[in-house]
């Protein structure tokens, strides 16, 4: 199934005890529809407050209810901030996480003196004027296969920090600055740490060369702060 959700009211995707989660809601509603316990697998575990336009999940069931009817039934039961965009049967060895080839995330920044109103739950508000060309210049260094240790979450225990970024695009429409990043995989907080550093470049607080040196430094303490979850969205997963 491909689903979209607003992460504002959830403690993240993965089921946990400290609050409502996307996985928890989905499994509970699917259990009601299929009359059995359901365990879903997601393509990734988005954090609290992170949104998705194209999260992918899979599950196995012996229930013979057609996928299109499962989708319709789910959408009638789900809260208004979760939507099943499509559902289909697939091969038994499909795995939403391990079968994925690459993913695209977006990060949206609202760049104006006045704070956002109608889209306030989907953008990070930055009142300091950003220079998009400086940010684009800095982001060029990210494309390719590199060790992104400088951009992983502090205290992360992942041993392999090498990833391939296929593109990093920056666009501006009015007050909205959008950063699109596609890669074969992402370290924990990787996109948000990249964005936090790019904002320092765009605001003139960092020289472009400092950002470009981060990949070689392989030191998280030298990178910028982690940008808030509110602006991040999992756009699409490719298989």
LINSUL-V618723 format. One record per residue. PSI is psi in degrees with one decimal (* if undefined). Layout:
BEGIN
psi = (PSI/PSI)
END
This chain:
BEGIN
psi = (142.9/127.0/157.8/148.2/153.0/120.9/2.2/-45.1/15.3/152.0/25.8/-176.8/-47.9/135.7/134.2/172.7/-10.9/14.2/170.5/144.1/160.5/-46.9/-44.1/-46.1/-45.0/-47.2/-38.5/-45.2/-39.1/-37.4/-38.7/-40.4/-41.8/-5.6/37.7/163.7/134.9/133.8/117.2/151.6/127.8/157.6/-20.1/159.8/93.1/145.0/172.8/130.9/-10.0/142.0/171.5/140.0/-15.7/44.4/142.5/134.6/156.8/158.0/160.7/143.1/150.5/-6.3/135.6/8.2/126.8/148.6/-40.7/-32.2/-32.7/-43.9/-48.1/-43.1/-42.0/-47.9/-23.8/-19.8/-25.7/151.6/164.1/-10.0/10.8/132.4/131.4/113.1/-33.5/157.5/138.2/155.3/149.0/-178.6/152.8/-27.9/8.7/138.3/118.2/-33.6/-55.2/-18.8/-10.6/138.7/-43.2/166.5/153.4/126.8/150.4/152.2/125.7/128.2/128.5/110.9/92.3/161.9/-37.1/138.7/155.0/156.3/-70.4/-30.3/25.6/-23.9/-3.3/2.0/151.7/125.5/119.0/109.8/-15.9/130.4/128.4/139.4/103.0/-36.7/-38.1/-41.4/-40.8/-42.9/-42.4/-38.9/-18.6/-36.2/-18.9/-29.6/132.3/-174.4/115.8/168.8/112.7/33.0/-33.0/-18.4/9.9/161.4/143.2/133.8/3.7/142.9/9.2/128.7/-37.5/109.4/16.0/127.6/163.2/117.1/121.1/-36.5/152.7/103.9/139.8/130.3/154.3/132.2/103.2/-124.6/-4.2/120.1/123.7/130.8/121.8/126.0/126.8/133.1/165.3/-6.2/159.1/138.2/161.8/124.5/12.4/-49.7/-45.0/-33.4/-36.2/-46.7/-43.0/-37.2/-38.8/-34.1/-37.9/-36.0/-47.2/-28.9/-3.0/4.8/-23.1/143.1/152.4/-37.6/-31.5/-42.7/-44.8/-22.1/-11.3/-36.9/-43.3/-30.9/-35.7/45.4/110.3/-31.0/-17.2/-14.8/171.8/-179.5/160.0/120.7/148.0/152.0/-27.0/-29.5/-4.2/139.4/129.9/108.1/-46.6/146.7/132.6/141.5/*)
END
